[in-house]
Every structure is written in C-alpha cells, then in structure tokens.
Amino acid sequence: MINQTSFFTSKLINNIDIDRCNQAIIESIQEEIRKKDPESKVKCTIHLKDRFAFIYGEIIADSTIDASSVAINRINNLFQNYS
C-alpha cells in the first residue's frame, strides 16, 4: 500500500547561504525517506521569505517520516555550523 503524505513547516532563518540551505533541507528529506523506502518518490520545494523557510512537497512511499522534524533538524544543524 502506498501512503501519500503532505506536510508544511516553517522555521526562522538568519542570513546564511540560501541556496546551500535549500539544497541541504531537500537532500535531508530525500535521504531520510529513501532509507525507509528506496523506491519512494520525493519532490520538495523551498520558499524563503522574510527570514522564514517554507518547505512543502510530495512524498509517495510505502513508509512515512516526520518531514517537518527532518527539515527543522537540518536547519538547526546549519545554524550551528554558522555560529
């Protein structure tokens, strides 16, 4: 059975490299779901506006992840690297 999961999250960000931040978040979400289901289909998009990162996307997989937590953890990790 294929689960369809939609998610939305936002996280306040500082002035860091936006492209690097976007790519890191997308890769983290893709990596996490592919650990559980290598045949999954993941499409994520990041929109940055007024110091917020809006992450939205579509995951089609046989398992689920907490994509919001994955994204927030990755952003927090990026902040630590810039401190």
Buried (B, 14 or more C-beta within 10 A) or exposed (E): EEEEBEBEBBBEBEEBEEEEBBEBBBEBBBEBBBEEBEEBEBEBEBEBEEEEBEBBBEBBBEEBBEBBEBBBBBBEEBBEEEE
